Amino acid sequence: MDGDRTRLEAELTEAFVSGSAELRRWLQQAFERLYDQADDILHDAFTETLRRIRSEGFCSSAGWITYLRVVARNRAIDRLRSCERRIFRQLASHSTSGDSSGSSAANLGVMAIDSEPGPSTRVAEDERRSRQGILLSQVLEEFCRWCESKSSRLLMKEAYERSLRGQKPFEIAAAMGIAPSDVYSLLHRARNWIFDRIRQADVERSVFLTLYGHGPT
Amino acid sequence: MSEPDLQFRSFADVVRWVIEELGAMCPSPERLAGYWENPGAVEYRDIRYHVEEAGCPICRAERHAVDAGHRQ
């Protein structure tokens, strides 16, 4: 048993040493923002994998490089999500003068409310934000997995992504070869799903609170 | 850990950043792998948009990494 783990450790180390240049290239290409942190992230991925071998004799059936890529991708996204959390807080402090009526807010199916909260409300909001349970990136990721679980929802996923990237409904209709009324229907369903998901997962509605200072009505 | 310097002026900026840099709209690894196998398949048209038209850097980097792995 210990012999197996020693062998696995040696295999992992060898794969990491021989593949680290290629892993670094991949990571820097995928997450340009983290270009200077690539070595740190890869090191974290390596030590995390090493710990799994030592504690549970873990062996990756897909190969060590593939597994290290999965772990490194997750750690890179963790780092960016910690930025996302901080950004939400920063935006919250400017929420009354922010872009709360913009099309992206509308795309997410949220209502913009633009008024100055009182001191007690502000204290409560600060406290809620510190316990923020769900991020925009997580909601969108869950939306994608939900769409992918049923092939009939894939059109909705594409239409919604196009919309989030700034395309207008008539442009989406032309690009996808469907009727504009169908686009409106797909976007309506997508926004409803996003809205419901935030309401379920983020019981404090902190995404809304963070962005707008209030929950949706 | 030092955090990257990010400045956003609006919620729209955050939405764009979350999609473009956090891969929030990326397909699952299984479907992405299926797409690389058969990029013309009808069931992958959402991925075709995501990768080819929108140019997701995360998915594209994954492709290069897989190709590099096959070459070795």
Interface residues (C-beta under 8 A of the other chain):
Chain A: E22 L23 R25 W26 L27 Q29 A30 F31 E32 R33 L34 Q37 D40 I65 T66 R69 V70 R73 I77 R79 L80 R81 S82 C83 E84 R86 I87 F88 Q90 L91 G98 D99 S100 G102 S103 S104 A105 N107 L108 L136 S137 L140 E141 C144 R145 C147 E148 S151 L154 L155 K157 E158 E161 R162 L164 R165 A175 L211
Chain B: M1 S2 E3 P4 L6 F8 R9 S10 F11 A12 D13 V14 V15 R16 W17 V18 I19 E21 L22 G23 A24 M25 C26 P27 S28 P29 R31 E43 R45 D46 Y49 H50 A54 P57 I58 R60 A61 E62 H64 A65 A68 G69
